[in-house]
């Protein structure tokens, strides 16, 4: 087995483990592999992003379009998605071409990581590690959301968020969290959120 094949299989299993850890409704790897569109969208994106990086732009966009039809998730093949990302429920998620999503990020349905400009260059947000983005939230423009930040459901974020910030409302208002930045092993626990609007 080639190193690339081993790596692909490892990432596939890691995505299954991530979904089971994040979603208490997930009962088995088989169920997740067959019935979780957020996982399917990530798998399709890994392949379309690899095609995009090798200059096969048209096949990458075709695969991305087919994935959107079957999963309801629209991820541009140019977007950079980290490891152990979980897209819960998935429907209506849009991630633009120059978006960057870090490791251990949780994204709920209806989230948009979009742009506010039609000019070339960096137009979409950078989401650092351990971020949670609530259902329907819009994160717009070439901004940075710091590690451990939490964005409430339906919030509209157009400015940088520092590490561990909590953002809610339209436009999003922010309060600082006193805790230090999370380490790489943090598991987000929804029961610890101070504001109920942050959960679904």
Backbone as a printed PyTorch tensor [residue, N CA C, xyz], in Angstrom:
tensor([[[  0.8440,  -1.1940,   0.0000],
         [  0.0000,   0.0000,   0.0000],
         [  0.8850,   1.2520,   0.0000]],

        [[  0.5980,   2.1860,  -0.8770],
         [  1.4210,   3.3830,  -0.9970],
         [  1.1920,   4.3160,   0.1950]],

        [[  2.1660,   5.2090,   0.4760],
         [  1.9840,   6.1770,   1.5750],
         [  0.7550,   7.0490,   1.3900]],

        [[  0.4590,   7.4660,   0.1470],
         [ -0.7190,   8.3040,  -0.0900],
         [ -2.0100,   7.5550,   0.2120]],

        [[ -2.0380,   6.2660,  -0.1380],
         [ -3.2280,   5.4610,   0.1580],
         [ -3.4040,   5.2940,   1.6560]],

        [[ -2.3050,   5.0300,   2.3580],
         [ -2.3800,   4.8940,   3.8130],
         [ -2.8590,   6.1880,   4.4630]],

        [[ -2.3590,   7.3120,   3.9550],
         [ -2.7700,   8.6020,   4.5080],
         [ -4.2600,   8.8390,   4.2630]],

        [[ -4.7300,   8.5290,   3.0540],
         [ -6.1470,   8.7270,   2.7230],
         [ -7.0370,   7.8720,   3.6100]],

        [[ -6.6430,   6.6260,   3.8350],
         [ -7.4400,   5.7400,   4.6900],
         [ -7.4330,   6.2210,   6.1370]],

        [[ -6.2940,   6.7260,   6.5790],
         [ -6.2200,   7.2360,   7.9440],
         [ -7.1650,   8.4330,   8.1170]],

        [[ -7.1480,   9.3590,   7.1450],
         [ -8.0230,  10.5250,   7.2260],
         [ -9.4900,  10.1270,   7.1670]],

        [[ -9.8030,   9.1360,   6.3440],
         [-11.1790,   8.6450,   6.2620],
         [-11.6380,   8.1280,   7.6240]],

        [[-10.8170,   7.3010,   8.2580],
         [-11.1850,   6.7740,   9.5800],
         [-11.2380,   7.8920,  10.6220]],

        [[-10.3430,   8.8640,  10.5090],
         [-10.3420,   9.9850,  11.4530],
         [-11.6310,  10.7950,  11.3280]],

        [[-12.1090,  10.9990,  10.1130],
         [-13.3730,  11.7170,   9.9150],
         [-14.5400,  10.9590,  10.5570]],

        [[-14.5310,   9.6400,  10.4560],
         [-15.5880,   8.8390,  11.0750],
         [-15.5170,   8.9640,  12.5960]],

        [[-14.3230,   8.8810,  13.1560],
         [-14.1660,   9.0080,  14.6070],
         [-14.5930,  10.3940,  15.0860]],

        [[-14.2640,  11.4130,  14.3070],
         [-14.6280,  12.7810,  14.6680],
         [-16.1390,  12.9430,  14.7330]],

        [[-16.8420,  12.4200,  13.7300],
         [-18.3030,  12.5260,  13.7200],
         [-18.9080,  11.8030,  14.9140]],

        [[-18.3740,  10.6470,  15.2470],
         [-18.9160,   9.8950,  16.3850],
         [-18.6340,  10.6100,  17.7000]],

        [[-17.4910,  11.2820,  17.7970],
         [-17.1570,  12.0070,  19.0200],
         [-18.0010,  13.2700,  19.1710]],

        [[-18.2600,  13.9390,  18.0600],
         [-18.9820,  15.2160,  18.1200],
         [-20.4940,  15.0440,  18.2220]],

        [[-21.0180,  13.9790,  17.6670],
         [-22.4680,  13.8230,  17.5840],
         [-22.9270,  12.6510,  18.4560]],

        [[-23.6320,  12.9150,  19.5520],
         [-24.0830,  11.8280,  20.4070],
         [-25.1010,  10.9100,  19.7380]],

        [[-25.6870,  11.3480,  18.6150],
         [-26.6490,  10.5090,  17.9010],
         [-25.9690,   9.4620,  17.0150]],

        [[-24.6750,   9.6360,  16.7620],
         [-23.9530,   8.6880,  15.9000],
         [-23.7070,   7.3900,  16.6540]],

        [[-24.1030,   6.2690,  16.0520],
         [-24.0330,   4.9890,  16.7570],
         [-22.9370,   4.0650,  16.2510]],

        [[-22.4860,   4.2420,  15.0160],
         [-21.4590,   3.3570,  14.4870],
         [-20.7580,   4.0170,  13.3140]],

        [[-19.5510,   3.5340,  12.9950],
         [-18.8300,   4.0420,  11.8300],
         [-19.6070,   3.7880,  10.5480]],

        [[-20.2670,   2.6430,  10.4680],
         [-21.0310,   2.3160,   9.2560],
         [-22.1590,   3.3200,   9.0580]],

        [[-22.8750,   3.6350,  10.1320],
         [-23.9660,   4.6070,  10.0310],
         [-23.4480,   5.9630,   9.5790]],

        [[-22.3380,   6.4000,  10.1570],
         [-21.7630,   7.6970,   9.7770],
         [-21.3320,   7.6840,   8.3170]],

        [[-20.6620,   6.6160,   7.8990],
         [-20.1560,   6.5270,   6.5280],
         [-21.2800,   6.5430,   5.5040]],

        [[-22.4300,   5.9930,   5.8590],
         [-23.5300,   5.8790,   4.9040],
         [-24.5270,   7.0310,   4.9700]],

        [[-24.6360,   7.6890,   6.1340],
         [-25.7800,   8.5850,   6.3240],
         [-25.4330,   9.9950,   6.7950]],

        [[-24.1690,  10.3780,   6.7950],
         [-23.7990,  11.7150,   7.2680],
         [-23.2970,  12.5650,   6.1020]],

        [[-24.1400,  13.4660,   5.5810],
         [-23.7310,  14.2620,   4.4210],
         [-22.5500,  15.1810,   4.6920]],

        [[-22.3800,  15.6260,   5.9430],
         [-21.2270,  16.4660,   6.2500],
         [-19.9210,  15.7150,   6.0600]],

        [[-19.9110,  14.4410,   6.4270],
         [-18.7260,  13.6100,   6.2170],
         [-18.5100,  13.3680,   4.7250]],

        [[-19.5940,  13.0820,   4.0070],
         [-19.4850,  12.8730,   2.5560],
         [-18.9120,  14.1180,   1.8780]],

        [[-19.3840,  15.2960,   2.3170],
         [-18.9040,  16.5470,   1.7170],
         [-17.4090,  16.7380,   1.9690]],

        [[-16.9440,  16.3900,   3.1660],
         [-15.5140,  16.5040,   3.4630],
         [-14.6930,  15.5500,   2.6100]],

        [[-15.1800,  14.3270,   2.4660],
         [-14.4600,  13.3600,   1.6340],
         [-14.3690,  13.8390,   0.1930]],

        [[-15.4890,  14.3250,  -0.3460],
         [-15.4790,  14.8240,  -1.7230],
         [-14.5460,  16.0260,  -1.8440]],

        [[-14.5410,  16.8810,  -0.8080],
         [-13.6780,  18.0530,  -0.8770],
         [-12.2030,  17.6680,  -0.8690]],

        [[-11.8500,  16.6720,  -0.0910],
         [-10.4440,  16.2510,  -0.0760],
         [ -9.9770,  15.8810,  -1.4870]],

        [[-10.8250,  15.1730,  -2.2080],
         [-10.4670,  14.7710,  -3.5710],
         [-10.4760,  15.9640,  -4.5240]],

        [[-11.5140,  16.7950,  -4.4520],
         [-11.5780,  17.9430,  -5.3660],
         [-10.4510,  18.9360,  -5.0810]],

        [[-10.0690,  19.0860,  -3.8110],
         [ -8.9660,  19.9930,  -3.4770],
         [ -7.6390,  19.4650,  -4.0240]],

        [[ -7.4570,  18.1370,  -3.9640],
         [ -6.2450,  17.5450,  -4.5350],
         [ -6.1900,  17.7800,  -6.0450]],

        [[ -7.3160,  17.6400,  -6.7200],
         [ -7.3670,  17.9270,  -8.1510],
         [ -7.0670,  19.3920,  -8.4310]],

        [[ -7.6470,  20.2680,  -7.6210],
         [ -7.4370,  21.7090,  -7.7810],
         [ -5.9620,  22.0610,  -7.6410]],

        [[ -5.2990,  21.4660,  -6.6750],
         [ -3.8890,  21.7720,  -6.4330],
         [ -2.9820,  21.2940,  -7.5590]],

        [[ -3.4080,  20.2650,  -8.2880],
         [ -2.6010,  19.7780,  -9.4030],
         [ -2.9410,  20.4710, -10.7150]],

        [[ -3.7860,  21.4870, -10.6670],
         [ -4.1250,  22.2520, -11.8640],
         [ -5.3100,  21.7300, -12.6410]],

        [[ -5.9920,  20.7110, -12.1040],
         [ -7.1680,  20.1600, -12.7970],
         [ -8.4130,  20.8630, -12.2940]],

        [[ -8.5110,  22.1460, -12.6430],
         [ -9.5770,  22.9830, -12.1130],
         [-10.9740,  22.5560, -12.5220]],

        [[-11.1530,  22.1900, -13.7920],
         [-12.4940,  21.8170, -14.2540],
         [-12.9890,  20.5310, -13.6120]],

        [[-12.1960,  19.4420, -13.5910],
         [-12.6620,  18.2450, -12.8670],
         [-12.9330,  18.5250, -11.3910]],

        [[-12.1260,  19.3840, -10.7900],
         [-12.3350,  19.7150,  -9.3770],
         [-13.6760,  20.4070,  -9.1790]],

        [[-14.0100,  21.3570, -10.0640],
         [-15.2810,  22.0650,  -9.9350],
         [-16.4640,  21.1530, -10.2260]],

        [[-16.3000,  20.2360, -11.1640],
         [-17.3810,  19.2890, -11.4650],
         [-17.6490,  18.3920, -10.2590]],

        [[-16.5810,  17.8740,  -9.6480],
         [-16.7510,  17.0370,  -8.4650],
         [-17.3850,  17.8240,  -7.3270]],

        [[-16.9550,  19.0630,  -7.1430],
         [-17.5270,  19.9190,  -6.1070],
         [-19.0210,  20.1420,  -6.3460]],

        [[-19.3900,  20.3500,  -7.6030],
         [-20.7970,  20.5590,  -7.9470],
         [-21.6290,  19.3000,  -7.6880]],

        [[-21.0850,  18.1510,  -8.0450],
         [-21.7990,  16.8960,  -7.7780],
         [-21.9650,  16.6740,  -6.2800]],

        [[-20.9330,  16.9830,  -5.5190],
         [-21.0170,  16.8510,  -4.0730],
         [-22.1010,  17.7540,  -3.5080]],

        [[-22.1880,  18.9790,  -4.0180],
         [-23.2290,  19.9060,  -3.5540],
         [-24.6230,  19.3530,  -3.8310]],

        [[-24.8100,  18.7290,  -4.9820],
         [-26.1120,  18.1620,  -5.3310],
         [-26.5260,  17.0690,  -4.3550]],

        [[-25.5700,  16.2530,  -3.9240],
         [-25.8930,  15.1030,  -3.0830],
         [-25.8740,  15.4180,  -1.5910]],

        [[-25.0870,  16.4270,  -1.1780],
         [-24.9320,  16.6880,   0.2550],
         [-25.5530,  17.9950,   0.7240]],

        [[-25.8080,  18.9260,  -0.1920],
         [-26.2920,  20.2370,   0.2140],
         [-25.2010,  21.1420,   0.7470]],

        [[-23.9480,  20.7280,   0.6050],
         [-22.8020,  21.5060,   1.0790],
         [-22.0050,  21.9930,  -0.1260]],

        [[-21.7210,  23.2910,  -0.1740],
         [-20.9940,  23.8830,  -1.2990],
         [-19.6290,  24.3510,  -0.8120]],

        [[-18.6110,  23.5270,  -1.0630],
         [-17.2360,  23.8930,  -0.6970],
         [-16.4330,  24.0610,  -1.9820]],

        [[-15.9110,  25.2570,  -2.1990],
         [-15.0750,  25.4670,  -3.3780],
         [-13.8210,  24.6090,  -3.2500]],

        [[-13.3860,  23.9710,  -4.3380],
         [-12.2050,  23.0990,  -4.2450],
         [-10.9310,  23.8140,  -3.8450]],

        [[-10.8960,  25.1310,  -3.9590],
         [ -9.7150,  25.8750,  -3.5410],
         [ -9.6370,  26.1160,  -2.0440]],

        [[-10.7390,  25.9340,  -1.3330],
         [-10.7480,  26.1630,   0.1140],
         [ -9.8450,  25.1630,   0.8210]],

        [[ -9.2410,  25.5970,   1.9160],
         [ -8.3500,  24.7340,   2.6900],
         [ -9.0550,  24.3240,   3.9770]],

        [[ -9.2610,  23.0210,   4.1370],
         [ -9.9930,  22.4780,   5.2790],
         [ -9.0500,  21.6020,   6.0970]],

        [[ -9.0000,  21.8380,   7.4000],
         [ -8.1060,  21.0940,   8.2760],
         [ -8.6410,  19.7270,   8.6550]],

        [[ -8.0350,  19.1420,   9.6690],
         [ -8.3990,  17.8050,  10.1240],
         [ -9.4150,  17.8670,  11.2660]],

        [[-10.1560,  16.7720,  11.4120],
         [-11.1400,  16.6050,  12.4850],
         [-12.1870,  17.7070,  12.4680]],

        [[-12.5250,  18.1710,  11.2700],
         [-13.6210,  19.1270,  11.0940],
         [-14.9310,  18.3400,  11.0620]],

        [[-15.9540,  18.8630,  11.7080],
         [-17.2620,  18.2090,  11.7110],
         [-18.3090,  19.1950,  11.2240]],

        [[-19.0180,  18.8260,  10.1570],
         [-20.1110,  19.6410,   9.6270],
         [-21.4060,  18.9320,   9.9980]],

        [[-22.1080,  19.4490,  11.0040],
         [-23.2890,  18.7740,  11.5370],
         [-24.5380,  19.1720,  10.7570]],

        [[-25.3350,  18.2040,  10.3860],
         [-26.5470,  18.3730,   9.5730],
         [-26.2290,  18.8230,   8.1500]],

        [[-25.2580,  19.6900,   8.0040],
         [-24.6110,  19.9920,   6.7170],
         [-25.3980,  20.9030,   5.7810]],

        [[-26.6810,  20.7140,   5.6220],
         [-27.4400,  21.4090,   4.5790],
         [-27.2260,  22.9230,   4.6210]],

        [[-26.9220,  23.4770,   3.4510],
         [-26.8210,  24.9190,   3.3140],
         [-25.4780,  25.5180,   3.6770]],

        [[-24.4830,  24.7070,   3.9810],
         [-23.1480,  25.2360,   4.2930],
         [-22.4590,  25.6720,   3.0010]],

        [[-21.8770,  26.8680,   3.0160],
         [-21.1420,  27.3970,   1.8610],
         [-19.7710,  27.8630,   2.3410]],

        [[-18.7210,  27.3700,   1.6880],
         [-17.3520,  27.7460,   2.0370],
         [-16.6620,  28.2060,   0.7580]],

        [[-16.2260,  29.4650,   0.7530],
         [-15.6790,  30.0710,  -0.4540],
         [-14.2520,  29.6640,  -0.7720]],

        [[-13.8070,  30.0810,  -1.9450],
         [-12.5360,  29.6230,  -2.5170],
         [-11.3310,  29.9140,  -1.6410]],

        [[-11.2390,  31.1000,  -1.0620],
         [-10.0370,  31.4590,  -0.3100],
         [-10.2160,  31.2840,   1.1970]],

        [[-11.2840,  30.5970,   1.5940],
         [-11.4940,  30.3200,   3.0180],
         [-10.4700,  29.3010,   3.5040]],

        [[-10.1080,  29.4300,   4.7640],
         [ -9.2320,  28.4700,   5.4210],
         [ -9.8800,  28.0650,   6.7410]],

        [[-10.0150,  26.7650,   6.9490],
         [-10.6340,  26.2290,   8.1640],
         [ -9.5980,  25.3660,   8.8650]],

        [[ -9.3510,  25.6460,  10.1360],
         [ -8.3310,  24.9290,  10.8870],
         [ -8.7770,  23.5600,  11.3560]],

        [[ -8.0690,  23.0080,  12.3120],
         [ -8.3660,  21.6920,  12.8580],
         [ -9.4060,  21.7820,  13.9770]],

        [[-10.1730,  20.6930,  14.1480],
         [-11.1060,  20.5610,  15.2750],
         [-12.1720,  21.6530,  15.2730]],

        [[-12.6320,  22.0240,  14.1020],
         [-13.6760,  23.0360,  13.9490],
         [-15.0290,  22.3400,  13.8050]],

        [[-16.0580,  22.9100,  14.4330],
         [-17.4290,  22.4060,  14.3030],
         [-18.2530,  23.4550,  13.5750]],

        [[-18.9130,  23.0360,  12.4930],
         [-19.7320,  23.9230,  11.6690],
         [-21.1350,  23.3280,  11.5900]],

        [[-22.1400,  24.1270,  11.9000],
         [-23.5210,  23.6600,  11.8150],
         [-24.1630,  24.0910,  10.5030]],

        [[-25.3650,  23.6060,  10.2560],
         [-26.0500,  23.8350,   8.9860],
         [-26.3160,  25.3260,   8.7570]],

        [[-26.3370,  25.6930,   7.4820],
         [-26.6530,  27.0610,   7.0990],
         [-25.5260,  28.0610,   7.2650]],

        [[-24.3470,  27.5980,   7.6050],
         [-23.2070,  28.5160,   7.8060],
         [-22.6220,  28.9320,   6.4590]],

        [[-22.2720,  30.2110,   6.3600],
         [-21.5870,  30.7280,   5.1760],
         [-20.2350,  31.3130,   5.5800]],

        [[-19.1840,  30.8240,   4.9510],
         [-17.8720,  31.4510,   5.0500],
         [-17.6530,  32.1430,   3.7160]],

        [[-18.1190,  33.3810,   3.6220],
         [-18.2270,  34.0470,   2.3330],
         [-17.3890,  35.2970,   2.2160]],

        [[-17.5100,  35.9290,   1.0640],
         [-16.7620,  37.1380,   0.7690],
         [-17.6610,  38.3560,   0.6980]],

        [[-17.0390,  39.5200,   0.7200],
         [-17.7660,  40.7840,   0.5770],
         [-17.2080,  41.5940,  -0.5890]],

        [[-16.3190,  40.9860,  -1.3630],
         [-15.6720,  41.6820,  -2.4700],
         [-15.6170,  40.7580,  -3.6800]],

        [[-15.6650,  41.3490,  -4.8610],
         [-15.5590,  40.5820,  -6.1010],
         [-14.1700,  40.6820,  -6.7090]],

        [[-13.2380,  41.3120,  -5.9960],
         [-11.8880,  41.4690,  -6.5310],
         [-11.0590,  40.2190,  -6.2340]],

        [[-10.0480,  39.9280,  -7.0670],
         [ -9.2070,  38.7540,  -6.8200],
         [ -8.4330,  38.8810,  -5.5110]],

        [[ -7.9320,  37.7490,  -5.0400],
         [ -7.1510,  37.7350,  -3.8130],
         [ -7.9150,  37.1010,  -2.6730]],

        [[ -7.4150,  37.2650,  -1.4770],
         [ -8.0260,  36.7060,  -0.2820],
         [ -9.3530,  37.4120,   0.0010]],

        [[-10.4520,  36.6880,  -0.1280],
         [-11.7800,  37.2960,   0.0140],
         [-12.6090,  36.6560,   1.1210]],

        [[-12.1670,  35.5340,   1.6460],
         [-12.9710,  34.7530,   2.5800],
         [-12.2540,  34.5960,   3.9150]],

        [[-12.9700,  34.2120,   4.9520],
         [-12.3730,  34.1880,   6.2860],
         [-11.3820,  33.0580,   6.5180]],

        [[-10.5520,  33.2740,   7.5350],
         [ -9.6690,  32.2450,   8.0620],
         [-10.1970,  31.8520,   9.4390]],

        [[-10.5290,  30.5780,   9.6000],
         [-11.0660,  30.0610,  10.8540],
         [ -9.9650,  29.2400,  11.5240]],

        [[ -9.5150,  29.6780,  12.6820],
         [ -8.4420,  28.9710,  13.3730],
         [ -8.9720,  27.7130,  14.0710]],

        [[ -8.1110,  27.0240,  14.7860],
         [ -8.4560,  25.7430,  15.4030],
         [ -9.4840,  25.8910,  16.5210]],

        [[-10.2610,  24.8140,  16.7390],
         [-11.1710,  24.6920,  17.8870],
         [-12.2920,  25.7310,  17.8840]],

        [[-12.7160,  26.1810,  16.7260],
         [-13.7960,  27.1620,  16.6170],
         [-15.1200,  26.4310,  16.4430]],

        [[-16.1940,  26.9690,  17.0420],
         [-17.5430,  26.4590,  16.8300],
         [-18.3570,  27.5610,  16.1490]],

        [[-19.0380,  27.2070,  15.0370],
         [-19.8510,  28.1790,  14.3010],
         [-21.2800,  27.6750,  14.2910]],

        [[-22.1850,  28.3970,  14.9530],
         [-23.5710,  27.9840,  15.1220],
         [-24.3750,  28.0540,  13.8380]],

        [[-25.5350,  27.4140,  13.8620],
         [-26.3970,  27.2970,  12.6810],
         [-26.7670,  28.6590,  12.1150]],

        [[-26.6480,  28.7920,  10.8020],
         [-27.0650,  30.0040,  10.1140],
         [-26.1150,  31.1720,  10.2160]],

        [[-24.9880,  31.0140,  10.8780],
         [-24.0480,  32.1240,  11.0340],
         [-23.3870,  32.4750,   9.7020]],

        [[-23.0990,  33.7450,   9.5320],
         [-22.4110,  34.2370,   8.3370],
         [-21.1040,  34.8900,   8.7740]],

        [[-20.0040,  34.3660,   8.2790],
         [-18.6790,  34.9260,   8.5690],
         [-18.1410,  35.4310,   7.2390]],

        [[-17.9940,  36.7400,   7.1190],
         [-17.8200,  37.3510,   5.8050],
         [-16.5530,  38.1870,   5.7160]],

        [[-15.8560,  38.0290,   4.5960],
         [-14.6860,  38.8400,   4.3080],
         [-13.3920,  38.1810,   4.7490]],

        [[-12.2540,  38.7990,   4.4360],
         [-10.9380,  38.2260,   4.7390],
         [-10.5430,  38.4670,   6.1970]],

        [[-11.3900,  38.0240,   7.1070],
         [-11.1580,  38.2260,   8.5310],
         [-10.5850,  36.9460,   9.1460]],

        [[-10.1420,  37.0380,  10.3890],
         [ -9.6120,  35.8890,  11.1080],
         [-10.4220,  35.6540,  12.3680]],

        [[-10.8540,  34.4240,  12.5510],
         [-11.5450,  34.0180,  13.7730],
         [-10.5510,  33.2150,  14.5940]],

        [[-10.1780,  33.7340,  15.7600],
         [ -9.1210,  33.1450,  16.5590],
         [ -9.4800,  31.8010,  17.1680]],

        [[ -8.4650,  31.0770,  17.5850],
         [ -8.6320,  29.7470,  18.1650],
         [ -9.5880,  29.7800,  19.3570]],

        [[-10.4650,  28.7780,  19.4050],
         [-11.3680,  28.6430,  20.5250],
         [-12.5620,  29.5650,  20.5070]],

        [[-12.6930,  30.4040,  19.4760],
         [-13.8370,  31.3140,  19.4120],
         [-15.1260,  30.5380,  19.1630]],

        [[-16.2400,  31.1290,  19.5910],
         [-17.5510,  30.5390,  19.3770],
         [-18.4650,  31.5960,  18.7710]],

        [[-19.1200,  31.2250,  17.6750],
         [-20.0090,  32.1420,  16.9650],
         [-21.4160,  31.6060,  17.0970]],

        [[-22.3140,  32.4110,  17.6130],
         [-23.6810,  31.9810,  17.8780],
         [-24.5020,  31.7930,  16.6190]],

        [[-25.6100,  31.0890,  16.7750],
         [-26.5180,  30.8330,  15.6590],
         [-27.0070,  32.1520,  15.0650]],

        [[-26.9590,  32.2380,  13.7280],
         [-27.4460,  33.3820,  12.9360],
         [-26.6480,  34.6660,  13.1420]],

        [[-25.5210,  34.6160,  13.8240],
         [-24.6750,  35.8000,  13.9600],
         [-24.0810,  36.1700,  12.6040]],

        [[-23.8170,  37.4440,  12.4170],
         [-23.1510,  37.9380,  11.2080],
         [-21.8410,  38.5900,  11.6440]],

        [[-20.7340,  37.9700,  11.2840],
         [-19.4150,  38.4110,  11.7280],
         [-18.6620,  38.9940,  10.5390]],

        [[-18.2310,  40.2480,  10.6610],
         [-17.4920,  40.9020,   9.5800],
         [-16.1760,  41.5020,  10.0670]],

        [[-15.8420,  41.2630,  11.3410],
         [-14.5930,  41.7740,  11.9010],
         [-13.8470,  40.6350,  12.5770]],

        [[-12.5360,  40.7920,  12.7070],
         [-11.7160,  39.7760,  13.3560],
         [-12.2400,  39.4520,  14.7520]],

        [[-12.1410,  38.1850,  15.1210],
         [-12.4470,  37.7590,  16.4780],
         [-11.1710,  37.2350,  17.1160]],

        [[-10.8360,  37.6810,  18.3140],
         [ -9.6280,  37.1690,  18.9720],
         [ -9.8510,  35.7670,  19.5240]],

        [[ -8.7870,  35.1830,  19.9700],
         [ -8.8220,  33.8600,  20.5840],
         [ -9.8350,  33.8230,  21.7250]],

        [[-10.6830,  32.7770,  21.7240],
         [-11.6550,  32.5110,  22.7830],
         [-12.7970,  33.5150,  22.8640]],

        [[-12.9510,  34.3750,  21.8620],
         [-14.0680,  35.3100,  21.8630],
         [-15.3830,  34.5740,  21.6510]],

        [[-16.4680,  35.1900,  22.1060],
         [-17.8170,  34.7110,  21.8390],
         [-18.5320,  35.8170,  21.0870]],

        [[-19.1220,  35.4930,  19.9310],
         [-19.7930,  36.4950,  19.1090],
         [-21.2410,  36.0820,  18.8880]],

        [[-22.1810,  36.9940,  19.1620],
         [-23.5980,  36.7190,  18.9540],
         [-24.2630,  37.9600,  18.3670]],

        [[-25.3570,  37.7550,  17.6360],
         [-26.1680,  38.8650,  17.1700],
         [-25.8700,  39.3100,  15.7560]],

        [[-26.6850,  40.2890,  15.3030],
         [-26.5720,  40.8600,  13.9620],
         [-26.5960,  42.3800,  14.0900]],

        [[-25.4900,  43.0690,  13.7860],
         [-24.1660,  42.4870,  13.5610],
         [-23.6440,  41.8740,  14.8600]],

        [[-22.6920,  40.9710,  14.7320],
         [-22.2120,  40.2390,  15.9010],
         [-21.5770,  41.1870,  16.9070]],

        [[-21.9490,  40.9970,  18.1690],
         [-21.2710,  41.6910,  19.2630],
         [-20.4180,  40.6590,  19.9910]],

        [[-19.3790,  41.1190,  20.6070],
         [-18.3600,  40.2090,  21.0960],
         [-18.1120,  40.4230,  22.5770]],

        [[-17.8340,  39.3340,  23.2760],
         [-17.3080,  39.4420,  24.6310],
         [-16.1160,  38.5040,  24.7320]],

        [[-15.1710,  38.8520,  25.5630],
         [-13.9690,  38.0450,  25.7250],
         [-14.2340,  36.8960,  26.6890]],

        [[-13.5570,  35.7990,  26.4650],
         [-13.5910,  34.6860,  27.4060],
         [-12.2990,  34.7120,  28.2140]],

        [[-12.3720,  34.5000,  29.5330],
         [-11.1600,  34.5980,  30.3450],
         [-10.2190,  33.4100,  30.2300]],

        [[-10.7130,  32.2850,  29.7100],
         [ -9.8820,  31.0910,  29.6470],
         [ -8.7230,  31.2840,  28.6700]],

        [[ -7.6090,  30.5940,  28.8930],
         [ -6.4930,  30.6620,  27.9270],
         [ -6.8690,  29.9530,  26.6380]],

        [[ -6.0480,  30.1610,  25.6070],
         [ -6.2950,  29.4950,  24.3360],
         [ -6.2750,  27.9820,  24.5250]],

        [[ -7.1420,  27.2410,  23.7850],
         [ -7.2060,  25.7980,  23.9530],
         [ -5.9640,  25.1180,  23.3950]],

        [[ -5.6560,  23.9460,  23.9540],
         [ -4.5670,  23.1810,  23.3740],
         [ -5.1200,  22.2870,  22.2740]],

        [[ -4.2380,  21.5530,  21.6240],
         [ -4.6350,  20.8100,  20.4360],
         [ -5.5720,  19.6530,  20.7420]],

        [[ -5.6880,  19.2580,  22.0140],
         [ -6.5100,  18.1060,  22.3580],
         [ -7.8820,  18.4910,  22.8820]],

        [[ -8.2060,  19.7850,  22.8740],
         [ -9.4970,  20.2000,  23.4060],
         [-10.6460,  19.5830,  22.6270]],

        [[-11.6400,  19.1060,  23.3420],
         [-12.8940,  18.6690,  22.7300],
         [-13.9720,  19.6500,  23.1500]],

        [[-14.6520,  20.2560,  22.1880],
         [-15.6770,  21.2400,  22.4960],
         [-16.8440,  20.5620,  23.1940]],

        [[-17.2580,  21.1150,  24.3300],
         [-18.3700,  20.5630,  25.1000],
         [-19.5080,  21.5680,  25.0780]],

        [[-20.6060,  21.2780,  24.3550],
         [-21.6930,  22.2540,  24.2310],
         [-22.3540,  22.5970,  25.5550]],

        [[-22.2190,  21.7800,  26.5710],
         [-22.8640,  22.0570,  27.8560],
         [-22.1540,  23.1680,  28.6190]],

        [[-20.9700,  23.5840,  28.1580],
         [-20.2320,  24.6260,  28.8590],
         [-20.5080,  26.0180,  28.3010]],

        [[-21.3270,  26.1520,  27.2860],
         [-21.5780,  27.4590,  26.6930],
         [-22.3950,  28.3280,  27.6480]],

        [[-21.9720,  29.5800,  27.8200],
         [-22.6660,  30.4630,  28.7320],
         [-24.0020,  30.9630,  28.1850]],

        [[-24.0590,  31.1790,  26.8670],
         [-25.2390,  31.7930,  26.2670],
         [-26.0020,  30.7480,  25.4580]],

        [[-27.2950,  30.5280,  25.7290],
         [-28.0280,  29.4740,  25.0170],
         [-28.1740,  29.7200,  23.5270]],

        [[-27.9850,  30.9850,  23.0900],
         [-28.0950,  31.2420,  21.6530],
         [-26.9210,  30.6680,  20.8730]],

        [[-25.8960,  30.1970,  21.5880],
         [-24.7320,  29.6430,  20.9040],
         [-24.9900,  28.2220,  20.4480]],

        [[-25.9920,  27.5640,  20.9950],
         [-26.2630,  26.1780,  20.6380],
         [-27.5170,  26.1170,  19.7970]],

        [[-27.8380,  24.9950,  19.2830],
         [-28.9710,  24.8340,  18.3850],
         [-30.1060,  24.1470,  19.1200]]])
